[in-house]
Amino acid sequence: MDGPQTHADSDPAPDGAEPDRAVPPPPPDPAALFILLDALRLAAPPELQDRLTALLREALLTLRALIDHYLERLDEPHVDRRVEDIPIE
């Protein structure tokens, strides 16, 4: 043997499934962005805190509207549109 064989080098996984070769990175976490923005708001002078609070509220409402929009699209039945070739003379 050339050396110890790791789990990543073995053929099948113990449960019989294929081992993951390339795992995509996790999606970005929007919570981290809002925590950062809230920290900036708290560090801002008092006259800017109200404006930053309003900005955060608008960003959250926009995110909520996007989520609602995509949820509505998920509930719609899939429409299979029929396409017909029309000859041009």
N, C-alpha and C positions, 0 to 999 in steps of 0.2 A: 504494500500500500504506500502511496505517496504522502499521505498525511491524513489527519482526521477529516471525515466528511461531515459537513454541516447540513442542517435541514434544508437550506436553500439549494444545496447541490444534489439532494436526493431526488429520485424520480417522482413517485407519488407522495402526496401528503398522507399523514396517518389515517385520515378519514376517507381516503380514496379519491379526494378531489385534486384537481391540478393545482400545484402551487402558483401563487400569483407572481408573475414575472415582473410586470411593471404596474405598480400601484399609482394611480393618479393622485396628485396632491389634493388635500381637502380644500373645499371652496373657502374663500375669505370669510371671516367672521365679522358681520356688521356690528356686533355688540362692542367689539374692540374700538371701532371708529367712534361710536357714541360715547363710550367711556372717555376716550381722548377729548372729544368735543366738550363733554361735561367738565372735565378737568380744566380745559382752557377757559370755559365760561366762569368757573369759580376763581380762576387766577386773574380774570379781567377786572378792570376798574368797575365800580358800582354802576356808572352811567352806561356801560356797555353790556352788563349782565342781562338786562331786560331784552335787549336786541338779540343777544345770543340765545336766550331762552326761546324767543319767538322763532329764531332760525331752526333750532333743534326741533321745536314742535312742528314746523312746516316740513322738515325732512322726515320726521316720523309719520306724518299724515300722508306724505307722498309715497313712502314705503308701504304703508297700509293700503293705499289706493292701488298700487301695483300688485300687491298680493291678492286683493279682492278681484282685480281684473283677471289675473291668471286662474284664480279659483273658479270664476264664472266661465272661463273658456274650458276648463276641465269638465264642467257639468254639461256643456253643450254636446249633443250627439254628433258623432263624426259624420260629416256630409261628404259622400263620395260624388264629386262632381263629374259628370260625363262630358268628355271632350270629344268633339266631332271634327274631323278634317273636312274643310270645305274647299273644293277645288276652285282655283282662280283661273279664269280663261283669258 
